[in-house]
Amino acid sequence: MFIVCMIAAILVPYLLCGINTAIIVTKIKSGKDIRDLGSGNAGLTNTLRTQGKAAAAFVLIGDILKGVLSIIIIHLLFRYLTGIDTYSHSDGWTWINYLSGIFAVIGHVFPVYYGFKGGKGILVTFASMLAINWIAGVAPFIVFVIVVAVSRYVSLGSIIAAAFYPFAVLVLSLIQNDPCAWINFGLSAMIGAMLIFMHRENIKRLMTHTEKKLGQKSEENEAAK
């Protein structure tokens, strides 16, 4: 059953998080593909800019739910099929949650349902962070909020928070005497690296001062007025 659960730890997060709410909501509301609008990203910020607050609210709820559920489902499978508690910091199995977190992000970024072209994974990652270890999830969120409040750049806040996340995981794991502390660090660093990589175009725009700030409308919305 352990092998079955390990396969599930890969497939369940990938398939569940591959369901992209931004693509679905935009298709229902406007009949268009969110990946052809605004920044081209199938995520919350682009949905807010191109579809408005109501549509963005559905994306927010949907992405948080799938990120949280992907971790909880795997925890329950291991708990009831193998007796392994993936939340126990003394048993040495917490790394399974971080592994599932990686595939949750991969599923959102490279969804099999949409030609392997999805969003950047920030919201899904945050949701899975909270489900894995809420303290390690809140810490980068605070960093994100501070950076965005000061700079007004959502992308910059996301990049810095992604870089900060594995260090928050490491410190917390060491404090909790988790035998998997360095494994957790390595796996969470992979998550952070993926998020930063997915923001490579944003990094270029930040360097050339062409990145849109929070509150700026997309060109499609401006043209429609």
C-alpha positions in Angstrom: 0.0 0.0 0.0 3.0 2.3 0.5 3.8 2.2 -3.2 0.2 2.9 -4.1 0.1 5.9 -1.7 3.4 7.2 -3.2 1.9 7.0 -6.7 -1.1 8.8 -5.4 1.1 11.5 -3.8 2.3 12.3 -7.3 -0.9 11.8 -9.4 -3.6 13.2 -7.1 -2.0 16.7 -6.6 -1.0 16.9 -10.3 -4.4 16.0 -11.6 -6.4 18.0 -9.1 -4.3 21.1 -9.4 -4.3 20.8 -13.1 -8.0 21.9 -13.1 -7.5 25.6 -13.8 -10.2 27.8 -12.4 -9.0 30.9 -14.2 -9.4 29.2 -17.6 -12.8 27.8 -16.7 -14.2 31.0 -15.2 -13.0 33.2 -18.1 -14.4 30.7 -20.6 -17.8 30.8 -18.9 -17.9 34.6 -18.5 -16.5 35.8 -21.8 -16.1 32.7 -24.0 -12.4 33.6 -24.3 -9.1 31.9 -23.2 -7.5 33.8 -20.3 -4.1 32.8 -21.8 -4.9 35.0 -24.8 -5.7 38.0 -22.6 -3.7 40.5 -20.7 -0.4 39.0 -19.5 -1.4 35.6 -20.9 -1.1 34.0 -17.4 -3.9 31.7 -16.3 -4.0 33.0 -12.8 -5.7 35.3 -10.2 -4.0 38.6 -11.1 -4.7 38.3 -14.8 -8.2 37.3 -14.1 -8.7 40.3 -11.9 -7.3 42.6 -14.6 -9.2 41.2 -17.5 -12.4 39.7 -16.0 -13.1 41.7 -12.8 -13.4 41.1 -9.1 -16.3 38.6 -9.2 -14.5 36.3 -11.6 -11.2 36.7 -9.6 -13.0 35.7 -6.4 -14.0 32.3 -7.9 -10.4 31.8 -9.0 -9.2 32.6 -5.5 -11.5 30.1 -3.9 -10.9 27.4 -6.5 -7.1 27.6 -6.4 -7.0 27.6 -2.6 -9.4 24.7 -2.4 -7.4 22.5 -4.8 -4.1 23.3 -3.2 -5.3 22.5 0.3 -7.2 19.4 -0.8 -4.3 18.0 -2.7 -2.2 17.8 0.6 -5.1 16.7 2.9 -6.1 13.9 0.6 -2.6 12.5 0.5 -2.2 12.8 4.3 -5.5 10.9 4.8 -4.5 8.1 2.3 -1.2 7.5 4.1 -2.8 7.8 7.5 -5.6 5.2 6.9 -3.9 2.9 4.3 -0.4 2.7 5.8 -0.6 4.2 9.3 1.9 6.8 8.4 1.3 10.3 9.8 2.7 12.8 7.3 2.2 15.6 9.8 4.2 14.1 12.6 7.5 16.0 13.0 9.1 13.1 14.9 8.4 10.2 12.5 10.4 11.4 9.5 7.6 11.4 6.9 6.8 15.1 6.5 8.8 15.1 3.3 5.9 13.4 1.6 3.8 16.5 2.0 6.4 18.6 0.3 6.7 16.1 -2.5 3.0 16.4 -3.0 3.4 20.1 -3.0 5.8 20.0 -5.8 3.4 18.0 -8.0 0.5 20.4 -7.0 2.6 23.2 -8.5 3.6 21.2 -11.6 -0.1 20.3 -12.1 -1.1 23.9 -12.0 1.8 25.1 -14.2 1.8 22.3 -16.7 -1.8 20.9 -16.7 -2.5 17.9 -18.9 -6.0 19.1 -19.5 -4.9 22.4 -21.2 -2.0 21.5 -23.4 0.5 21.8 -20.5 0.0 25.5 -20.4 -1.4 26.8 -17.1 -0.7 29.5 -14.5 2.4 30.4 -12.5 1.4 28.6 -9.4 1.6 31.2 -6.7 -1.8 30.8 -5.2 -1.8 27.0 -5.4 1.6 27.0 -3.7 0.4 29.3 -0.9 -2.6 27.0 -0.3 -0.5 23.9 -0.2 2.0 25.7 2.1 -0.8 26.3 4.6 -1.9 22.7 4.3 1.6 21.4 4.8 2.7 23.6 7.7 0.7 26.8 8.2 3.5 28.6 10.1 5.9 28.1 7.2 3.2 29.2 4.8 2.3 32.4 6.7 5.9 33.6 6.9 6.4 34.0 3.1 2.9 35.4 2.8 3.8 38.2 5.3 7.0 38.9 3.1 4.7 39.0 0.0 2.3 41.5 1.6 5.1 43.8 2.7 6.9 43.8 -0.7 3.6 44.3 -2.6 2.5 47.1 -0.2 5.8 48.9 -0.7 6.5 48.3 -4.4 2.9 47.7 -5.8 4.4 44.8 -7.8 2.6 41.5 -7.2 5.2 39.6 -9.3 8.1 41.0 -7.2 6.3 40.0 -4.0 5.8 36.6 -5.4 9.4 36.1 -6.4 10.8 37.3 -3.1 8.3 35.2 -1.1 9.2 32.1 -3.2 12.9 32.6 -2.5 12.2 33.0 1.2 9.9 30.0 1.6 12.5 27.2 1.8 14.5 29.0 4.5 11.3 29.4 6.5 10.7 25.6 6.1 14.2 24.8 7.2 14.2 27.0 10.3 10.8 25.7 11.4 11.8 22.1 10.7 14.9 22.4 12.7 13.0 24.1 15.6 10.5 21.2 15.5 13.4 18.7 15.5 12.1 17.2 12.3 14.5 14.5 11.1 13.6 15.4 7.5 14.5 19.1 7.9 17.1 19.2 5.1 15.0 17.0 2.8 12.1 19.4 3.4 14.4 22.3 2.6 15.5 20.7 -0.6 11.9 19.9 -1.7 10.6 23.3 -0.8 13.6 24.9 -2.6 12.5 23.1 -5.7 9.0 24.6 -5.3 10.5 28.1 -4.9 12.8 27.6 -7.9 9.9 26.6 -10.1 7.9 29.7 -9.0 10.8 32.0 -9.7 11.4 30.3 -13.1 7.7 30.8 -14.0 8.2 34.5 -13.3 11.2 34.9 -15.7 9.2 37.2 -18.0 8.1 39.3 -15.1 11.7 39.6 -14.0 12.6 41.0 -17.4 9.8 43.5 -17.2 10.8 44.5 -13.7 14.3 45.2 -14.9 13.0 47.3 -17.8 10.4 49.0 -15.7 7.6 47.8 -17.9 5.9 45.5 -15.4 2.3 46.5 -14.4 1.7 47.5 -10.8 -1.2 46.3 -8.7 -4.4 48.1 -9.7 -3.3 48.7 -13.3 -5.9 47.5 -15.8 -5.0 45.3 -18.8 -4.9 46.8 -22.3 -8.0 44.8 -23.2 -10.0 46.4 -20.3 -8.8 49.8 -21.2 -9.8 49.4 -24.9 -13.2 48.1 -23.9 -14.0 51.3 -22.0 
